[in-house]
Amino acid sequence: LFEVENYLEIGVRRGRSMSIVASQCKYVNIYGFDMWIKNYVGAENPGQNFVVKELDKFDHNGKIEFLNGDSKKTIPEFFLKNSNLYFDLITVDGDHSLLGARTDLRNIKNHLKIGGVLVFDDISSHEHPYLKKLWEKEIKSQNNFYTHEFTDLGLGVAFAIRKY
């Protein structure tokens, strides 16, 4: 429903979320952060080349930049080098530990454009029951976001739109 110029994703894995964005926004600039750990939590993590091939299926013509490593370190390093870069859409689906998820949310939220959308996955996960409370504390309780949570199916997802 809106044009996405810059998209940031933490936790790329197979590139499914990226592909959805690329299918709707052919020229979006994509920045993907992942550790590319093989067989991560028992699921295949096929790597960057696979993700690029998935994006090619949608005739994606924007910039693609993959940043490898722990997002708790790579995100701050990235924003030190790109302090004036802001995002229309950010997906956080990386480290599901309390510290990791909190750090990711804190590191990216000020780089979401006004009117931009933040997506936070797995807020209903039985394995990570603290993620919903984390979302509520870090994002929902803030006055500068409109928020909505969807927990009826799957592992749940939360959305926020930055007001100011």
N, C-alpha and C positions, 0 to 999 in steps of 0.2 A: 504493500500500500504506500510505500515511500521509496525514494531512490536512495540506494546505499552506495556512497562513494568509497568509504573506508570501513573494512570489517576486520575485527580482531577476534581470534578464537584461541582459548586456552584448552588444550585437550583435543587434539585433532583426530587421532587414531585413523579411521578409514575415510575421513573427510565427508561424512554424510551431511552434517550441518552446513559445511562449506559448500557442498554441491547444491543444496537447496538455495542458498543465497546466490550462488553463481547462476543457477537456472533462471533466476528472476532479475539479476543485475549483471549483465554480460561484462561490464567494464569496471566492476568493483575491484578495488585494491585490497588484497587479502594478506593478512599477517597471521600466521599460524604458529603457535607455541606448543611444543610437545617434547617429551623425552625419547619417543620412539622405542620404547622397551618392547622387545619381542615377547609374545605371549603374556602381555600385561593382564594381570588378574584373570588368567585363563582364557583370554580372548585375543585373537590375532590382531597384530598391529603392523600392517604390511609396509609402512614407510612412505616417504615423501613422493617417490616416483609413482606409486600406486595412486596417491591422492591427486597428483597432477593429471594422470590418465582419467580419473573420475571427473575432474573439472573440465577436461577437454571434451567430454561427452556433451557438455552444455555450451560449447563454443565460447568459453570464458576467454576474454581478451584483456583483462586487467592485470595489474602487477600481482605476483605471488612471491611472498617472502616467508620462508620457514625459519624459525629460530629454535635451535635445539638446546635442551637442557631444562633444569628445574626452573619453573616460572617464578618462583620466589626470588630468584636471582636474575633471570633473563628479562623479565618485565621491567624492573627498575633500571637495568642497564640500557634497555631499548628506549625508555622514556628520557634517560639522560641524554641520549644521542638525538632523540626526536621529540623534544619538549613541546613543540608547537603542533604536533600531530594529534588530531582528535578523531573520534570514531562515531559513525552513525549507528553502528550495531556491534555489540560485543557479546560473545558467548563464553561463559565460564563453566567448564566441565572437565577440569583437570584434577589436581590433587584433592581428594575428598576427605583428607584429615582436617580436623578443626583448624589447626594452625595454617595449613596450606590453603584451604578455601577462604579463610578470613584474610590472609595475606593477599591472595589474588583479587578479592573484591576491593580491598583497600587500595591496591596498586593501580587498578584500572578505572575506578569510578570517576575520578576527576578528569579522565581523558575521554569520557563519553560526551558527545556534543549535546547541547541543549536541544531537546526534541529527539535525541537518540534513544535507542532501546538496548537495555541490558537483559540478557537471558541467563538464568542460573539453573542448572540441571540437578535432578535427583533429590529434590527437597522432601520427597515422601519415602525415600529408600529406607528399608528396615535395617540395612547395614550401616547407614549414616543418619540416624534419627536427629542428630544435632544440626544438620544443614538447614532445616526450616527455621529453627530458632536463630541461627546465625544470620540468615537472610533477613529475618524480622528485625534483628538488632542493627545490622550494618546498613541495610537499605530501606526497608519498609518504615522504620521509625524516623527516617530523615525527612524533613519537610520538602526537600528539593526533588522528590521522586513521586510519581504516581505508580502504584504497584498492583499486581494481580498474581495470585497463585492458582495453579491448576493441579489438583491432587487426586482427582477422581479415577484416573487410569495410570498405569505404569508406575514410574518412579517419581513422577511429579516434576513440575517446572514452574519457575517464577519469572515474572517479567517486570521491568521497571522502565518508565519513560522519564528522562531527566527534564524537570521543569525549569530550573535555573542553575 
